[in-house]
Amino acid sequence: MLSKGRHQTATGPDSYQHHMTFAYPVEWLPDSAQSHWEAELSSILADLANAAPVIPLTAPAFCQFANMNRFDELLILAD
């Protein structure tokens, strides 16, 4: 089922609905950093859970984009 994108009616940055990127890895961490990374990740996840215990999400969709300013939905997987 094809659908118009959720962001097609946006009129500016205040009406943009949602996009989240934590990181794009550029190289593997050394094994010696794993325990520190796991501890920090646990701390960050706890902070997120306290700040926003429930985050409502829309259905996943396949998108087309030329940059990080707009994501045109080509196919919504479920509603």
All heavy atoms as a GROMACS GRO file, in nm:
protein
  617
    1MET      N    1   0.085  -0.118   0.000
    1MET     CA    2   0.000   0.000   0.000
    1MET      C    3   0.088   0.123   0.000
    1MET      O    4   0.169   0.144   0.089
    1MET     CB    5  -0.088  -0.003   0.124
    1MET     CG    6  -0.165   0.122   0.148
    1MET     SD    7  -0.272   0.094   0.290
    1MET     CE    8  -0.270   0.253   0.361
    2LEU      N    9   0.074   0.208  -0.099
    2LEU     CA   10   0.148   0.333  -0.105
    2LEU      C   11   0.070   0.442  -0.034
    2LEU      O   12  -0.051   0.444  -0.034
    2LEU     CB   13   0.176   0.374  -0.250
    2LEU     CG   14   0.272   0.283  -0.325
    2LEU    CD1   15   0.281   0.327  -0.471
    2LEU    CD2   16   0.410   0.287  -0.262
    3SER      N   17   0.143   0.533   0.027
    3SER     CA   18   0.078   0.641   0.100
    3SER      C   19   0.160   0.768   0.084
    3SER      O   20   0.280   0.763   0.062
    3SER     CB   21   0.070   0.603   0.248
    3SER     OG   22   0.023   0.712   0.324
    4LYS      N   23   0.094   0.882   0.095
    4LYS     CA   24   0.168   1.007   0.096
    4LYS      C   25   0.253   1.011   0.222
    4LYS      O   26   0.215   0.960   0.326
    4LYS     CB   27   0.072   1.126   0.095
    4LYS     CG   28   0.001   1.144  -0.038
    4LYS     CD   29  -0.081   1.269  -0.035
    4LYS     CE   30  -0.144   1.291  -0.170
    4LYS     NZ   31  -0.222   1.414  -0.174
    5GLY      N   32   0.366   1.076   0.214
    5GLY     CA   33   0.456   1.083   0.328
    5GLY      C   34   0.401   1.165   0.442
    5GLY      O   35   0.326   1.260   0.422
    6ARG      N   36   0.438   1.130   0.563
    6ARG     CA   37   0.394   1.203   0.681
    6ARG      C   38   0.453   1.342   0.685
    6ARG      O   39   0.400   1.431   0.749
    6ARG     CB   40   0.434   1.128   0.808
    6ARG     CG   41   0.355   1.002   0.830
    6ARG     CD   42   0.394   0.938   0.962
    6ARG     NE   43   0.519   0.867   0.950
    6ARG     CZ   44   0.529   0.737   0.932
    6ARG    NH1   45   0.422   0.664   0.920
    6ARG    NH2   46   0.647   0.680   0.924
    7HIS      N   47   0.566   1.364   0.617
    7HIS     CA   48   0.634   1.493   0.625
    7HIS      C   49   0.600   1.585   0.509
    7HIS      O   50   0.650   1.695   0.503
    7HIS     CB   51   0.785   1.472   0.632
    7HIS     CG   52   0.825   1.377   0.740
    7HIS    ND1   53   0.799   1.403   0.872
    7HIS    CD2   54   0.884   1.256   0.736
    7HIS    CE1   55   0.843   1.301   0.945
    7HIS    NE2   56   0.892   1.211   0.865
    8GLN      N   57   0.514   1.544   0.418
    8GLN     CA   58   0.484   1.626   0.301
    8GLN      C   59   0.407   1.752   0.336
    8GLN      O   60   0.409   1.848   0.261
    8GLN     CB   61   0.408   1.545   0.197
    8GLN     CG   62   0.496   1.440   0.132
    8GLN     CD   63   0.424   1.360   0.027
    8GLN    OE1   64   0.304   1.372   0.010
    8GLN    NE2   65   0.497   1.277  -0.044
    9THR      N   66   0.339   1.756   0.449
    9THR     CA   67   0.262   1.874   0.486
    9THR      C   68   0.341   1.965   0.579
    9THR      O   69   0.290   2.068   0.621
    9THR     CB   70   0.130   1.834   0.555
    9THR    OG1   71   0.160   1.757   0.671
    9THR    CG2   72   0.042   1.753   0.461
   10ALA      N   73   0.463   1.931   0.611
   10ALA     CA   74   0.544   2.013   0.703
   10ALA      C   75   0.566   2.152   0.645
   10ALA      O   76   0.591   2.169   0.527
   10ALA     CB   77   0.677   1.945   0.729
   11THR      N   78   0.553   2.252   0.732
   11THR     CA   79   0.572   2.390   0.688
   11THR      C   80   0.698   2.452   0.747
   11THR      O   81   0.727   2.566   0.720
   11THR     CB   82   0.450   2.476   0.728
   11THR    OG1   83   0.434   2.469   0.871
   11THR    CG2   84   0.325   2.427   0.659
   12GLY      N   85   0.771   2.380   0.824
   12GLY     CA   86   0.893   2.432   0.885
   12GLY      C   87   0.945   2.337   0.989
   12GLY      O   88   0.887   2.232   1.015
   13PRO      N   89   1.057   2.372   1.052
   13PRO     CA   90   1.119   2.280   1.148
   13PRO      C   91   1.032   2.250   1.270
   13PRO      O   92   1.044   2.143   1.328
   13PRO     CB   93   1.247   2.352   1.188
   13PRO     CG   94   1.230   2.493   1.149
   13PRO     CD   95   1.132   2.494   1.035
   14ASP      N   96   0.942   2.340   1.308
   14ASP     CA   97   0.857   2.313   1.425
   14ASP      C   98   0.752   2.207   1.397
   14ASP      O   99   0.698   2.147   1.489
   14ASP     CB  100   0.788   2.441   1.472
   14ASP     CG  101   0.888   2.540   1.529
   14ASP    OD1  102   0.995   2.496   1.576
   14ASP    OD2  103   0.858   2.660   1.527
   15SER      N  104   0.722   2.180   1.271
   15SER     CA  105   0.621   2.080   1.239
   15SER      C  106   0.682   1.946   1.197
   15SER      O  107   0.610   1.853   1.167
   15SER     CB  108   0.528   2.132   1.129
   15SER     OG  109   0.602   2.157   1.012
   16TYR      N  110   0.815   1.938   1.193
   16TYR     CA  111   0.881   1.812   1.157
   16TYR      C  112   0.853   1.710   1.264
   16TYR      O  113   0.867   1.737   1.383
   16TYR     CB  114   1.032   1.835   1.143
   16TYR     CG  115   1.106   1.715   1.092
   16TYR    CD1  116   1.101   1.678   0.958
   16TYR    CD2  117   1.179   1.637   1.179
   16TYR    CE1  118   1.169   1.568   0.913
   16TYR    CE2  119   1.247   1.526   1.134
   16TYR     CZ  120   1.242   1.492   1.001
   16TYR     OH  121   1.308   1.382   0.956
   17GLN      N  122   0.813   1.588   1.224
   17GLN     CA  123   0.765   1.491   1.322
   17GLN      C  124   0.874   1.419   1.399
   17GLN      O  125   0.872   1.419   1.521
   17GLN     CB  126   0.673   1.391   1.255
   17GLN     CG  127   0.544   1.458   1.212
   17GLN     CD  128   0.444   1.357   1.165
   17GLN    OE1  129   0.459   1.237   1.185
   17GLN    NE2  130   0.339   1.403   1.101
   18HIS      N  131   0.968   1.353   1.331
   18HIS     CA  132   1.066   1.276   1.407
   18HIS      C  133   1.175   1.219   1.318
   18HIS      O  134   1.148   1.172   1.209
   18HIS     CB  135   0.998   1.160   1.478
   18HIS     CG  136   1.091   1.074   1.558
   18HIS    ND1  137   1.142   1.113   1.678
   18HIS    CD2  138   1.146   0.955   1.531
   18HIS    CE1  139   1.224   1.020   1.723
   18HIS    NE2  140   1.228   0.923   1.635
   19HIS      N  141   1.296   1.227   1.367
   19HIS     CA  142   1.408   1.153   1.308
   19HIS      C  143   1.513   1.138   1.418
   19HIS      O  144   1.540   1.233   1.490
   19HIS     CB  145   1.470   1.225   1.189
   19HIS     CG  146   1.595   1.159   1.141
   19HIS    ND1  147   1.594   1.039   1.072
   19HIS    CD2  148   1.724   1.191   1.155
   19HIS    CE1  149   1.717   1.002   1.046
   19HIS    NE2  150   1.798   1.092   1.095
   20MET      N  151   1.569   1.020   1.430
   20MET     CA  152   1.668   0.997   1.535
   20MET      C  153   1.782   0.913   1.479
   20MET      O  154   1.757   0.809   1.418
   20MET     CB  155   1.604   0.923   1.653
   20MET     CG  156   1.699   0.899   1.767
   20MET     SD  157   1.627   0.800   1.901
   20MET     CE  158   1.486   0.896   1.946
   21THR      N  159   1.901   0.960   1.497
   21THR     CA  160   2.020   0.885   1.460
   21THR      C  161   2.116   0.891   1.578
   21THR      O  162   2.148   0.999   1.626
   21THR     CB  163   2.088   0.946   1.336
   21THR    OG1  164   1.996   0.944   1.228
   21THR    CG2  165   2.212   0.868   1.298
   22PHE      N  166   2.157   0.776   1.626
   22PHE     CA  167   2.251   0.775   1.738
   22PHE      C  168   2.395   0.789   1.690
   22PHE      O  169   2.472   0.860   1.750
   22PHE     CB  170   2.235   0.647   1.821
   22PHE     CG  171   2.107   0.646   1.900
   22PHE    CD1  172   2.004   0.563   1.864
   22PHE    CD2  173   2.090   0.731   2.008
   22PHE    CE1  174   1.886   0.562   1.936
   22PHE    CE2  175   1.973   0.732   2.079
   22PHE     CZ  176   1.871   0.647   2.043
   23ALA      N  177   2.430   0.720   1.586
   23ALA     CA  178   2.567   0.727   1.536
   23ALA      C  179   2.582   0.645   1.410
   23ALA      O  180   2.506   0.552   1.386
   23ALA     CB  181   2.664   0.675   1.642
   24TYR      N  182   2.679   0.682   1.332
   24TYR     CA  183   2.720   0.603   1.218
   24TYR      C  184   2.864   0.559   1.246
   24TYR      O  185   2.955   0.641   1.245
   24TYR     CB  186   2.715   0.686   1.089
   24TYR     CG  187   2.575   0.726   1.051
   24TYR    CD1  188   2.531   0.856   1.068
   24TYR    CD2  189   2.488   0.633   0.997
   24TYR    CE1  190   2.403   0.893   1.031
   24TYR    CE2  191   2.359   0.669   0.961
   24TYR     CZ  192   2.317   0.799   0.979
   24TYR     OH  193   2.190   0.836   0.943
   25PRO      N  194   2.887   0.432   1.277
   25PRO     CA  195   3.023   0.388   1.309
   25PRO      C  196   3.115   0.401   1.188
   25PRO      O  197   3.078   0.369   1.077
   25PRO     CB  198   3.006   0.243   1.351
   25PRO     CG  199   2.875   0.200   1.295
   25PRO     CD  200   2.791   0.323   1.281
   26VAL      N  201   3.234   0.451   1.214
   26VAL     CA  202   3.334   0.465   1.107
   26VAL      C  203   3.448   0.365   1.123
   26VAL      O  204   3.523   0.343   1.029
   26VAL     CB  205   3.388   0.609   1.097
   26VAL    CG1  206   3.278   0.705   1.055
   26VAL    CG2  207   3.450   0.652   1.229
   27GLU      N  208   3.459   0.307   1.242
   27GLU     CA  209   3.556   0.200   1.264
   27GLU      C  210   3.517   0.126   1.391
   27GLU      O  211   3.440   0.175   1.473
   27GLU     CB  212   3.699   0.254   1.274
   27GLU     CG  213   3.723   0.346   1.393
   27GLU     CD  214   3.864   0.402   1.394
   27GLU    OE1  215   3.896   0.480   1.303
   27GLU    OE2  216   3.939   0.368   1.486
   28TRP      N  217   3.566   0.005   1.408
   28TRP     CA  218   3.535  -0.076   1.526
   28TRP      C  219   3.611  -0.024   1.648
   28TRP      O  220   3.725   0.020   1.636
   28TRP     CB  221   3.574  -0.222   1.503
   28TRP     CG  222   3.492  -0.289   1.397
   28TRP    CD1  223   3.533  -0.324   1.271
   28TRP    CD2  224   3.355  -0.327   1.405
   28TRP    NE1  225   3.431  -0.382   1.201
   28TRP    CE2  226   3.319  -0.384   1.281
   28TRP    CE3  227   3.258  -0.317   1.504
   28TRP    CZ2  228   3.191  -0.432   1.255
   28TRP    CZ3  229   3.130  -0.365   1.477
   28TRP    CH2  230   3.099  -0.422   1.355
   29LEU      N  231   3.545  -0.032   1.764
   29LEU     CA  232   3.614   0.001   1.888
   29LEU      C  233   3.711  -0.111   1.923
   29LEU      O  234   3.684  -0.227   1.895
   29LEU     CB  235   3.513   0.015   2.003
   29LEU     CG  236   3.420   0.136   1.998
   29LEU    CD1  237   3.316   0.125   2.109
   29LEU    CD2  238   3.499   0.264   2.012
   30PRO      N  239   3.820  -0.077   1.988
   30PRO     CA  240   3.911  -0.184   2.032
   30PRO      C  241   3.845  -0.266   2.143
   30PRO      O  242   3.759  -0.217   2.216
   30PRO     CB  243   4.033  -0.109   2.084
   30PRO     CG  244   3.986   0.029   2.112
   30PRO     CD  245   3.870   0.056   2.021
   31ASP      N  246   3.883  -0.391   2.154
   31ASP     CA  247   3.826  -0.480   2.258
   31ASP      C  248   3.840  -0.420   2.397
   31ASP      O  249   3.753  -0.439   2.483
   31ASP     CB  250   3.892  -0.617   2.253
   31ASP     CG  251   3.854  -0.695   2.128
   31ASP    OD1  252   3.752  -0.660   2.064
   31ASP    OD2  253   3.926  -0.791   2.095
   32SER      N  254   3.947  -0.348   2.421
   32SER     CA  255   3.971  -0.290   2.554
   32SER      C  256   3.867  -0.183   2.590
   32SER      O  257   3.850  -0.150   2.708
   32SER     CB  258   4.111  -0.229   2.562
   32SER     OG  259   4.124  -0.126   2.465
   33ALA      N  260   3.793  -0.130   2.495
   33ALA     CA  261   3.693  -0.026   2.521
   33ALA      C  262   3.554  -0.083   2.544
   33ALA      O  263   3.462  -0.010   2.583
   33ALA     CB  264   3.689   0.072   2.404
   34GLN      N  265   3.535  -0.213   2.525
   34GLN     CA  266   3.401  -0.271   2.532
   34GLN      C  267   3.335  -0.253   2.668
   34GLN      O  268   3.218  -0.214   2.674
   34GLN     CB  269   3.404  -0.419   2.496
   34GLN     CG  270   3.263  -0.478   2.496
   34GLN     CD  271   3.259  -0.620   2.443
   34GLN    OE1  272   3.354  -0.668   2.384
   34GLN    NE2  273   3.147  -0.686   2.463
   35SER      N  274   3.403  -0.278   2.776
   35SER     CA  275   3.338  -0.267   2.908
   35SER      C  276   3.297  -0.122   2.936
   35SER      O  277   3.190  -0.097   2.992
   35SER     CB  278   3.428  -0.321   3.018
   35SER     OG  279   3.548  -0.247   3.026
   36HIS      N  280   3.381  -0.026   2.900
   36HIS     CA  281   3.346   0.115   2.918
   36HIS      C  282   3.225   0.150   2.831
   36HIS      O  283   3.132   0.218   2.876
   36HIS     CB  284   3.465   0.205   2.884
   36HIS     CG  285   3.436   0.351   2.899
   36HIS    ND1  286   3.420   0.410   3.022
   36HIS    CD2  287   3.417   0.447   2.806
   36HIS    CE1  288   3.393   0.538   3.004
   36HIS    NE2  289   3.391   0.563   2.873
   37TRP      N  290   3.224   0.106   2.706
   37TRP     CA  291   3.114   0.134   2.614
   37TRP      C  292   2.984   0.074   2.667
   37TRP      O  293   2.879   0.141   2.666
   37TRP     CB  294   3.147   0.076   2.475
   37TRP     CG  295   3.038   0.096   2.376
   37TRP    CD1  296   3.016   0.208   2.301
   37TRP    CD2  297   2.934   0.004   2.342
   37TRP    NE1  298   2.905   0.190   2.221
   37TRP    CE2  299   2.853   0.065   2.244
   37TRP    CE3  300   2.903  -0.125   2.384
   37TRP    CZ2  301   2.743   0.002   2.189
   37TRP    CZ3  302   2.793  -0.187   2.329
   37TRP    CH2  303   2.715  -0.123   2.233
   38GLU      N  304   2.987  -0.049   2.717
   38GLU     CA  305   2.866  -0.113   2.770
   38GLU      C  306   2.811  -0.038   2.891
   38GLU      O  307   2.690  -0.021   2.905
   38GLU     CB  308   2.894  -0.260   2.805
   38GLU     CG  309   2.910  -0.347   2.682
   38GLU     CD  310   2.949  -0.490   2.714
   38GLU    OE1  311   2.983  -0.520   2.831
   38GLU    OE2  312   2.944  -0.572   2.622
   39ALA      N  313   2.900   0.007   2.979
   39ALA     CA  314   2.857   0.083   3.097
   39ALA      C  315   2.793   0.215   3.056
   39ALA      O  316   2.689   0.255   3.110
   39ALA     CB  317   2.975   0.107   3.191
   40GLU      N  318   2.855   0.285   2.962
   40GLU     CA  319   2.799   0.412   2.915
   40GLU      C  320   2.665   0.390   2.845
   40GLU      O  321   2.571   0.469   2.864
   40GLU     CB  322   2.897   0.483   2.821
   40GLU     CG  323   3.019   0.539   2.892
   40GLU     CD  324   2.982   0.641   2.998
   40GLU    OE1  325   2.898   0.730   2.973
   40GLU    OE2  326   3.038   0.634   3.109
   41LEU      N  327   2.655   0.286   2.764
   41LEU     CA  328   2.530   0.256   2.696
   41LEU      C  329   2.419   0.228   2.797
   41LEU      O  330   2.308   0.279   2.783
   41LEU     CB  331   2.548   0.136   2.602
   41LEU     CG  332   2.422   0.094   2.526
   41LEU    CD1  333   2.371   0.206   2.436
   41LEU    CD2  334   2.450  -0.032   2.445
   42SER      N  335   2.448   0.152   2.900
   42SER     CA  336   2.348   0.124   3.004
   42SER      C  337   2.302   0.252   3.072
   42SER      O  338   2.183   0.271   3.099
   42SER     CB  339   2.404   0.028   3.108
   42SER     OG  340   2.427  -0.098   3.050
   43SER      N  341   2.395   0.342   3.098
   43SER     CA  342   2.362   0.469   3.162
   43SER      C  343   2.274   0.555   3.070
   43SER      O  344   2.174   0.613   3.113
   43SER     CB  345   2.490   0.545   3.197
   43SER     OG  346   2.461   0.673   3.246
   44ILE      N  347   2.308   0.560   2.943
   44ILE     CA  348   2.229   0.638   2.847
   44ILE      C  349   2.089   0.579   2.833
   44ILE      O  350   1.990   0.654   2.831
   44ILE     CB  351   2.301   0.642   2.710
   44ILE    CG1  352   2.428   0.727   2.722
   44ILE    CG2  353   2.209   0.695   2.602
   44ILE    CD1  354   2.522   0.713   2.604
   45LEU      N  355   2.078   0.448   2.824
   45LEU     CA  356   1.946   0.384   2.813
   45LEU      C  357   1.860   0.411   2.935
   45LEU      O  358   1.740   0.436   2.924
   45LEU     CB  359   1.961   0.235   2.789
   45LEU     CG  360   2.016   0.196   2.652
   45LEU    CD1  361   2.038   0.045   2.644
   45LEU    CD2  362   1.923   0.242   2.541
   46ALA      N  363   1.920   0.410   3.053
   46ALA     CA  364   1.846   0.440   3.177
   46ALA      C  365   1.797   0.584   3.174
   46ALA      O  366   1.682   0.613   3.212
   46ALA     CB  367   1.933   0.414   3.298
   47ASP      N  368   1.882   0.678   3.132
   47ASP     CA  369   1.841   0.819   3.121
   47ASP      C  370   1.725   0.835   3.023
   47ASP      O  371   1.629   0.909   3.050
   47ASP     CB  372   1.958   0.907   3.076
   47ASP     CG  373   2.065   0.923   3.183
   47ASP    OD1  374   2.038   0.891   3.301
   47ASP    OD2  375   2.176   0.969   3.148
   48LEU      N  376   1.733   0.768   2.908
   48LEU     CA  377   1.625   0.776   2.810
   48LEU      C  378   1.495   0.718   2.866
   48LEU      O  379   1.387   0.776   2.846
   48LEU     CB  380   1.663   0.701   2.682
   48LEU     CG  381   1.764   0.771   2.592
   48LEU    CD1  382   1.808   0.676   2.480
   48LEU    CD2  383   1.708   0.898   2.534
   49ALA      N  384   1.504   0.605   2.933
   49ALA     CA  385   1.384   0.542   2.989
   49ALA      C  386   1.319   0.631   3.095
   49ALA      O  387   1.196   0.638   3.105
   49ALA     CB  388   1.418   0.406   3.047
   50ASN      N  389   1.400   0.701   3.173
   50ASN     CA  390   1.345   0.792   3.274
   50ASN      C  391   1.284   0.916   3.209
   50ASN      O  392   1.180   0.964   3.254
   50ASN     CB  393   1.454   0.835   3.372
   50ASN     CG  394   1.492   0.724   3.468
   50ASN    OD1  395   1.412   0.637   3.499
   50ASN    ND2  396   1.616   0.726   3.513
   51ALA      N  397   1.346   0.967   3.106
   51ALA     CA  398   1.297   1.089   3.041
   51ALA      C  399   1.173   1.063   2.957
   51ALA      O  400   1.085   1.149   2.948
   51ALA     CB  401   1.407   1.149   2.954
   52ALA      N  402   1.166   0.948   2.894
   52ALA     CA  403   1.055   0.918   2.805
   52ALA      C  404   1.024   0.769   2.810
   52ALA      O  405   1.069   0.693   2.726
   52ALA     CB  406   1.089   0.959   2.662
   53PRO      N  407   0.949   0.725   2.913
   53PRO     CA  408   0.924   0.581   2.928
   53PRO      C  409   0.847   0.520   2.811
   53PRO      O  410   0.860   0.402   2.784
   53PRO     CB  411   0.846   0.571   3.059
   53PRO     CG  412   0.800   0.708   3.089
   53PRO     CD  413   0.887   0.804   3.018
   54VAL      N  414   0.767   0.600   2.741
   54VAL     CA  415   0.693   0.552   2.625
   54VAL      C  416   0.713   0.653   2.512
   54VAL      O  417   0.690   0.772   2.530
   54VAL     CB  418   0.543   0.538   2.655
   54VAL    CG1  419   0.466   0.499   2.530
   54VAL    CG2  420   0.520   0.437   2.766
   55ILE      N  421   0.758   0.604   2.398
   55ILE     CA  422   0.775   0.690   2.281
   55ILE      C  423   0.684   0.635   2.172
   55ILE      O  424   0.710   0.527   2.118
   55ILE     CB  425   0.922   0.690   2.233
   55ILE    CG1  426   1.014   0.741   2.343
   55ILE    CG2  427   0.936   0.774   2.106
   55ILE    CD1  428   1.161   0.730   2.311
   56PRO      N  429   0.576   0.707   2.140
   56PRO     CA  430   0.487   0.657   2.034
   56PRO      C  431   0.555   0.670   1.898
   56PRO      O  432   0.616   0.771   1.866
   56PRO     CB  433   0.365   0.750   2.044
   56PRO     CG  434   0.416   0.872   2.111
   56PRO     CD  435   0.531   0.831   2.198
   57LEU      N  436   0.546   0.566   1.819
   57LEU     CA  437   0.606   0.564   1.686
   57LEU      C  438   0.500   0.538   1.581
   57LEU      O  439   0.402   0.467   1.606
   57LEU     CB  440   0.714   0.455   1.677
   57LEU     CG  441   0.830   0.466   1.775
   57LEU    CD1  442   0.919   0.343   1.763
   57LEU    CD2  443   0.910   0.592   1.750
   58THR      N  444   0.522   0.591   1.463
   58THR     CA  445   0.435   0.558   1.351
   58THR      C  446   0.486   0.430   1.288
   58THR      O  447   0.593   0.379   1.323
   58THR     CB  448   0.434   0.672   1.249
   58THR    OG1  449   0.568   0.697   1.208
   58THR    CG2  450   0.373   0.798   1.308
   59ALA      N  451   0.411   0.377   1.193
   59ALA     CA  452   0.449   0.252   1.128
   59ALA      C  453   0.580   0.269   1.051
   59ALA      O  454   0.609   0.377   0.999
   59ALA     CB  455   0.339   0.210   1.032
   60PRO      N  456   0.661   0.164   1.044
   60PRO     CA  457   0.785   0.172   0.965
   60PRO      C  458   0.752   0.190   0.818
   60PRO      O  459   0.647   0.147   0.770
   60PRO     CB  460   0.854   0.038   0.990
   60PRO     CG  461   0.751  -0.051   1.048
   60PRO     CD  462   0.643   0.034   1.106
   61ALA      N  463   0.844   0.256   0.747
   61ALA     CA  464   0.821   0.283   0.605
   61ALA      C  465   0.953   0.281   0.529
   61ALA      O  466   1.059   0.312   0.585
   61ALA     CB  467   0.754   0.418   0.588
   62PHE      N  468   0.946   0.242   0.404
   62PHE     CA  469   1.060   0.256   0.314
   62PHE      C  470   1.058   0.399   0.263
   62PHE      O  471   0.954   0.448   0.217
   62PHE     CB  472   1.050   0.158   0.196
   62PHE     CG  473   1.080   0.018   0.234
   62PHE    CD1  474   0.978  -0.075   0.245
   62PHE    CD2  475   1.211  -0.022   0.257
   62PHE    CE1  476   1.006  -0.207   0.279
   62PHE    CE2  477   1.239  -0.154   0.291
   62PHE     CZ  478   1.137  -0.245   0.303
   63CYS      N  479   1.172   0.467   0.272
   63CYS     CA  480   1.179   0.608   0.234
   63CYS      C  481   1.285   0.631   0.127
   63CYS      O  482   1.379   0.556   0.113
   63CYS     CB  483   1.215   0.694   0.356
   63CYS     SG  484   1.092   0.687   0.486
   64GLN      N  485   1.265   0.743   0.057
   64GLN     CA  486   1.363   0.790  -0.040
   64GLN      C  487   1.408   0.927   0.009
   64GLN      O  488   1.325   1.009   0.049
   64GLN     CB  489   1.298   0.802  -0.177
   64GLN     CG  490   1.385   0.864  -0.281
   64GLN     CD  491   1.312   0.871  -0.415
   64GLN    OE1  492   1.226   0.790  -0.444
   64GLN    NE2  493   1.345   0.969  -0.492
   65PHE      N  494   1.539   0.952   0.007
   65PHE     CA  495   1.585   1.084   0.050
   65PHE      C  496   1.716   1.120  -0.019
   65PHE      O  497   1.799   1.037  -0.048
   65PHE     CB  498   1.602   1.090   0.202
   65PHE     CG  499   1.693   0.986   0.260
   65PHE    CD1  500   1.827   1.013   0.280
   65PHE    CD2  501   1.644   0.861   0.295
   65PHE    CE1  502   1.912   0.917   0.336
   65PHE    CE2  503   1.728   0.765   0.350
   65PHE     CZ  504   1.861   0.794   0.370
   66ALA      N  505   1.729   1.249  -0.047
   66ALA     CA  506   1.850   1.301  -0.109
   66ALA      C  507   1.942   1.361  -0.004
   66ALA      O  508   2.063   1.372  -0.025
   66ALA     CB  509   1.815   1.407  -0.213
   67ASN      N  510   1.885   1.400   0.112
   67ASN     CA  511   1.963   1.457   0.222
   67ASN      C  512   1.886   1.430   0.351
   67ASN      O  513   1.783   1.365   0.349
   67ASN     CB  514   1.987   1.607   0.199
   67ASN     CG  515   1.857   1.683   0.180
   67ASN    OD1  516   1.761   1.665   0.254
   67ASN    ND2  517   1.851   1.767   0.078
   68MET      N  518   1.934   1.481   0.460
   68MET     CA  519   1.872   1.453   0.589
   68MET      C  520   1.761   1.552   0.624
   68MET      O  521   1.718   1.561   0.738
   68MET     CB  522   1.978   1.453   0.699
   68MET     CG  523   2.084   1.346   0.681
   68MET     SD  524   2.018   1.179   0.673
   68MET     CE  525   2.001   1.143   0.846
   69ASN      N  526   1.712   1.628   0.527
   69ASN     CA  527   1.609   1.727   0.551
   69ASN      C  528   1.469   1.678   0.518
   69ASN      O  529   1.371   1.736   0.562
   69ASN     CB  530   1.637   1.854   0.470
   69ASN     CG  531   1.764   1.921   0.515
   69ASN    OD1  532   1.793   1.928   0.633
   69ASN    ND2  533   1.841   1.968   0.419
   70ARG      N  534   1.457   1.574   0.437
   70ARG     CA  535   1.325   1.528   0.396
   70ARG      C  536   1.332   1.379   0.361
   70ARG      O  537   1.424   1.334   0.293
   70ARG     CB  538   1.278   1.607   0.275
   70ARG     CG  539   1.142   1.569   0.228
   70ARG     CD  540   1.106   1.648   0.104
   70ARG     NE  541   0.983   1.600   0.049
   70ARG     CZ  542   0.868   1.662   0.062
   70ARG    NH1  543   0.862   1.776   0.125
   70ARG    NH2  544   0.759   1.610   0.010
   71PHE      N  545   1.233   1.303   0.406
   71PHE     CA  546   1.222   1.161   0.379
   71PHE      C  547   1.086   1.134   0.316
   71PHE      O  548   0.984   1.141   0.382
   71PHE     CB  549   1.235   1.080   0.508
   71PHE     CG  550   1.367   1.098   0.576
   71PHE    CD1  551   1.391   1.204   0.660
   71PHE    CD2  552   1.469   1.007   0.554
   71PHE    CE1  553   1.514   1.220   0.721
   71PHE    CE2  554   1.592   1.022   0.615
   71PHE     CZ  555   1.613   1.130   0.699
   72ASP      N  556   1.084   1.107   0.187
   72ASP     CA  557   0.959   1.076   0.118
   72ASP      C  558   0.930   0.927   0.133
   72ASP      O  559   1.009   0.842   0.093
   72ASP     CB  560   0.970   1.111  -0.030
   72ASP     CG  561   0.983   1.262  -0.052
   72ASP    OD1  562   0.916   1.337   0.021
   72ASP    OD2  563   1.060   1.302  -0.140
   73GLU      N  564   0.815   0.898   0.194
   73GLU     CA  565   0.777   0.759   0.216
   73GLU      C  566   0.726   0.697   0.087
   73GLU      O  567   0.636   0.750   0.023
   73GLU     CB  568   0.672   0.750   0.326
   73GLU     CG  569   0.728   0.790   0.460
   73GLU     CD  570   0.622   0.800   0.566
   73GLU    OE1  571   0.504   0.820   0.531
   73GLU    OE2  572   0.658   0.789   0.683
   74LEU      N  573   0.785   0.586   0.049
   74LEU     CA  574   0.743   0.515  -0.071
   74LEU      C  575   0.646   0.403  -0.040
   74LEU      O  576   0.558   0.373  -0.119
   74LEU     CB  577   0.867   0.458  -0.142
   74LEU     CG  578   0.974   0.560  -0.180
   74LEU    CD1  579   1.092   0.489  -0.243
   74LEU    CD2  580   0.917   0.665  -0.273
   75LEU      N  581   0.664   0.340   0.076
   75LEU     CA  582   0.579   0.228   0.114
   75LEU      C  583   0.571   0.223   0.266
   75LEU      O  584   0.673   0.208   0.333
   75LEU     CB  585   0.639   0.098   0.061
   75LEU     CG  586   0.568  -0.031   0.097
   75LEU    CD1  587   0.429  -0.036   0.033
   75LEU    CD2  588   0.651  -0.152   0.055
   76ILE      N  589   0.450   0.235   0.321
   76ILE     CA  590   0.428   0.219   0.465
   76ILE      C  591   0.399   0.072   0.489
   76ILE      O  592   0.311   0.014   0.425
   76ILE     CB  593   0.314   0.309   0.515
   76ILE    CG1  594   0.354   0.456   0.495
   76ILE    CG2  595   0.283   0.280   0.660
   76ILE    CD1  596   0.246   0.555   0.534
   77LEU      N  597   0.472   0.011   0.581
   77LEU     CA  598   0.464  -0.134   0.600
   77LEU      C  599   0.342  -0.180   0.677
   77LEU      O  600   0.295  -0.291   0.659
   77LEU     CB  601   0.592  -0.183   0.666
   77LEU     CG  602   0.719  -0.154   0.588
   77LEU    CD1  603   0.840  -0.200   0.664
   77LEU    CD2  604   0.714  -0.217   0.450
   78ALA      N  605   0.289  -0.097   0.766
   78ALA     CA  606   0.170  -0.133   0.843
   78ALA      C  607   0.114  -0.006   0.907
   78ALA      O  608   0.186   0.090   0.923
   78ALA     CB  609   0.203  -0.235   0.952
   79ASP      N  610  -0.011  -0.008   0.939
   79ASP     CA  611  -0.072   0.106   1.010
   79ASP      C  612  -0.138   0.060   1.137
   79ASP      O  613  -0.170  -0.049   1.159
   79ASP     CB  614  -0.175   0.178   0.923
   79ASP     CG  615  -0.110   0.286   0.837
   79ASP    OD1  616  -0.011   0.343   0.881
   79ASP    OD2  617  -0.162   0.309   0.728
   0.00000   0.00000   0.00000
